[in-house]
Amino acid sequence: MVSFKGEGIVLRVRNIGEADRIVTLYTAQKGKIRAAARGARRIRNRLLSPTQVFTHGRYLVFPGKELHTLSQAEIINSYQDFRDDLEKMAYASYICELLDTFTEEELPSVELYALLLAAFSLGAQGRFPLAARAFEVRLMQESGYAPQLHHCLGCGCAMTGNLLFTAEGGVVCTQCAPQYQDALPLSNGTWELLKRLTEWDVARLGILHPTPAALGELERLMRKYIDFRLDYPLKSLAFLETVRAMPAQKTDRSRSD
Ligand SMILES: [Zn+2]
């Protein structure tokens, strides 16, 4: 890699040594890159804030034999509330871990970078459930696992409704469904939502206002679909499920406000 100067989002941070960090960035120009930020955990270090997880910033990275070096950084959007709020943190962690899992280092994708920015922007507007679903669908698409949504995976018939969705990546008709043990019913409303999520420009997805029921149904379908492609479970998923199962904590916080 030649030196890199440009925008990125911090996907992951690992502490090493006394005061250093290894930062995984997702950038438009270079895709995923890993670099050491030396001294970044020292209180007055100029890399301290811009190397926090979820930060959107501008970074200067010099190539190294074993590891690149992150030498300068400035914040565009710190996404502080993603670190302050447990649920937002859980959602943002899930999105970052998904992207990390499905991408190789230094393989640029302008589409995935735009998708990450769009998901963070939706999340910042308090719309992480939609952001997470949109991110899942588009990430699978960009990774070569676009779901087949118009024709039955089994017989190829054109679908008009009354369909099921399989973890292998598409819709099946009721005749073919018995051949797919994992197939789950897909309601027409969720089918329409899924088509929009695959077709629309990511910057426009915010105008969608799906019902909680459609989002819940899509969440279950996408879980099976993504897990089918994974070798091991995502760590952030357990965290997200734990946080979402804690309604009491939210009530307490709003009461004290
Ligand atoms: Zn069929």
Residues whose N, C-alpha, C, O or C-beta is under 5 A from the ligand:
A	BS01	ZN	C152 G154 C155 G156 C173 C176
